[in-house]
């Protein structure tokens, strides 16, 4: 349980730092593939959360 809590704490802090790279990733995806405009915000939010969780896991277990 402590591992989950610490991972989430690290991830919450990283949300601020992965917002810009997430925007750039979504811009790249939209340039390469035909993505509807209504999917922009859900893709951006999910990519930001995914990157933050990945970095949080790395900081906790690496």
C-alpha positions in Angstrom: 0.0 0.0 0.0 2.9 2.4 0.8 4.3 1.7 -2.7 1.1 2.8 -4.3 0.8 6.0 -2.2 4.4 7.0 -2.8 4.1 6.4 -6.6 1.0 8.5 -6.7 2.7 11.3 -4.7 5.6 11.3 -7.1 3.2 11.3 -10.1 1.1 14.2 -8.8 4.3 16.3 -8.6 5.3 15.3 -12.1 1.9 16.3 -13.7 3.2 19.9 -13.9 6.4 18.9 -15.6 5.0 16.5 -18.2 2.3 18.9 -19.5 4.4 20.5 -22.2 6.0 17.3 -23.5 2.5 15.8 -23.6 1.3 18.7 -25.7 4.1 18.2 -28.1 3.4 14.4 -28.3 -0.3 15.1 -29.1 0.7 17.6 -31.8 3.0 15.0 -33.4 0.2 12.4 -33.3 -2.3 14.8 -34.8 0.2 15.6 -37.6 0.8 12.0 -38.4 -2.7 10.6 -38.1 -6.2 11.9 -38.8 -7.5 12.5 -35.2 -10.9 14.2 -34.7 -10.8 17.6 -33.0 -13.0 16.4 -30.2 -10.4 13.9 -29.2 -7.7 16.5 -28.6 -8.4 17.2 -24.9 -9.0 13.5 -23.8 -5.8 12.5 -25.6 -3.9 15.3 -23.9 -5.2 14.5 -20.4 -4.6 10.8 -20.8 -1.1 11.2 -22.2 -0.2 13.6 -19.4 -1.5 11.2 -16.7 0.2 8.2 -18.4 3.6 10.0 -18.6 3.3 11.3 -15.0 2.5 7.7 -13.8 5.5 6.3 -15.7 7.9 8.9 -14.2 6.4 8.3 -10.8 7.0 4.6 -11.1 10.5 5.2 -12.3 11.2 7.5 -9.4 9.8 5.1 -6.8 11.3 1.8 -8.0 14.5 2.9 -9.9 
